[in-house]
Amino acid sequence: MSQQNVEISGSELILPPPPEMIQELRSISADASSLGAIIAKDAELAQEVLETINAPYFNLVREISSIDEAVRFLGQDRITKLTTARSLRAAFIKKSNSFLEDVWSSSNRVAIVAVLLAKELKRSTTEEAYEIGLFHNIGMAILFNHFDNYRSVIRSAYKHESGAIGAFEQHHLQQDHAAIGASLSEKWHLSENLVLIIKNHHNLKWIEQQFKNDNDKELLDLICILKLSELFSHLSGNIAQVPTNHEWLKISDTIVEYLDLNSMKLEKLKRSIAEKLSEIKI
């Protein structure tokens, strides 16, 4: 995987590199105070990172009061992942627009549900669950800023009973948000598994094949967490304003079988996540 720029309708769409701060965090090996000083250069982002770390869905054993303390408590890798995720909004949701706000708010909700599911199911790390929740649909924001008709195309894609959201976008735009999001995620140095899932999270044949191969538990766990998070977050309702998640209907048997969930267990899990969400300000 090496694509950094994306060709769209004959014009080149340049995907921005990660903020300089993120590149610094990923490239150095330093003590907590040095890492904290890098993050503290952006006071607003530092505050957002602290608020995220102390949010009830992460459920840490004690409150973290400073970035330096956060680095010491979480370590460089975990704090870098959380800081990368929180950098997204500033980079892409720059103008006030109802669709872009919907994309961000739905992705934020999916990310929170993903963290709750990672804890509840004891699968994946909370940081990777949070990252994939925030990043999985970022391609929508990029394509919205490039195509005047993107809002209507993506809403029609979610409404289509085939559940083939990416194929619908490809038919109408010759691009899809999953591919764009994967290119950005690679450029922002997300893990290979996260990039793979973001690229294929609407590719139902690919998803089914991963479960048939059954050779990468971490990959399968993250796929399950993302698809359940979308379901529990009513993503199709947020983005497309439709009540039915057609995609879930196509892959639900595979997901619930892998997780050993019958209909009763799935409903119990859904209620548990809903109760936790009701206690959280999003």
Protein Blocks (a to p, Z undefined) as FASTA:
>chain_A
ZZfbdceehiacddddddfklmmmmmpccdfklmmmmmmmpmmlmmmmmmmmmpmklopa
bdcfbfklmmmmnommlmmmmmmmmmmmmmmmmbgcfklmmmmmmmmmmmmmmmmmmmmn
opajfklmmmmmmmmmmmmmmmmmmmmklmmmmmmmmmpmnlpmmlmmmmmnopafklmm
mmmmmmnopafklmmmmmmmmmmklmmmmmmnopafklmmmmmmmmmmmmmnommmmmno
pabdfklmmmmmmmmmmnopafklmmmmmmmmmmmmmmpcZZ
